[in-house]
Structure formats: structure tokens, C-alpha cells
């Protein structure tokens, strides 16, 4: 009986631990928007998370054509990074020049 209770307790602890580590699509989207905002800020584009969210949703935002284009470009770049295969040799391009 003690072994069964101990086993159940261990399993419940494992389930609780796993539940905390689950990344939901909403959390992934929020992190993606924060990453985009941070990347754009480094480049001097301060559109912010609200405007980036609006652009992702296809809504119009107030900003210069260049600012909006930079946001859209960053969004596309991150989409391409998701498909990038880090271990595939075809994704690695090197130019070696013999001296």
C-alpha cells in the first residue's frame, strides 16, 4: 500500500512539473512579438509590441512606410528562421579564398 501511494505521489509530482513546462501557442506568440520588438529596437525602430501585434493581424498602424516595412521584413525573417535546418549542409554557405 505504501509503495502504491508513493508511486501515485511521484506520478502526480511529475504531471504537475510537466504541466508547468508546457509552452502554449499564446505564450509562443507573445514571446515572438517581444523578440521582434527587441530586435527592431536594436535597429532603431520603436514601433512597439502593440503595433507589431496589429501588423501581424493585418491591421493598419500609424508609422512611416520604412518603419512598417522593417517590421514586416523582421516578421518574414523570423518565419524563415523557423524553417532553417541548422544541421543541413545545404543551408551553410561558405566562401573560402586561398591565399
N, C-alpha and C positions, 0 to 999 in steps of 0.2 A: 504494500500500500504506500509506504514511504517513497519507494522508487517511482511509482506511478505519479505521485504528487510532485516529486522533484522533476520528473520528465515533463509534466504539464507546465510547471513553473518555468522551466528553461525554454520551452517552446513559446509560451506567451511573451517572455522577455525578448526572444528573437523576433517575433512578429512585431512587437512594439518598436524595436530597433529598426527593422526593415521599413516599417511604415513611415518613420521619420526621414528616411533617406530617399524616399520616392520623389522624383522630380516631375512635377505636373507640367502639362503643356503651358498653363498660365504662368507658372514660375519661369519656365524656359523663355517664354516670350518677353516677360518683364526683364530678365537678365540680358536678353538680346538687345532690347531697347536701351538699357543702361550702358551696355558695351558700345553700341552705336553712338550714343550721346558723348561718351568719354573719348572715343576715337575722333569724333568730329570736333570736339573742344580742343584737342591737341592741335588740330589743324586750323583753329581759329574760327570755327563755325559754332555758334552758340544757339542753335535752333531749340535745343532742349527736348526733354522726353515727351512732353505733350504734343509738340509739333511733329516729332518723329513718329509718334503713335498715329497721329492724324494722317501723315503721308503713307504709312503702312496700310491704313484703312482706306486709302484712296480719296481722302477728304482734302479740300483746298486749305492752304495755310498762308499766313502772311509772312513774306520773306522775299529776298531778292531771288532772281532766277538762278543765280550762281549758288546761293545757299541751298535752295531746293534741289538743284542738280547734284550738289555734293552729297546731300542726304540720300537721294535715290542711287547715286553711284556707290555709296558705302553699303547700302542695303543689298545691292547686286553683288558687290564684292564678298560680303559675308555669306550670301547664298552659295556662291561658287566655292568658298572655303569649306562649306558643309559637304560638298561633293568631292573635295580633294582627297586623294588617296596617298597618304604620306609614305607608304611602303612601296608604291608602284614606281618603277624606274622611268616609266613614260612621263611622269609628272615632274621629273627632275631634269632641268636643262642647265648644262654647264658648258662654258666656253673656256677651253684651255689653250693658251698660246705658248708654244715652245720658244724659249729664249735662246 
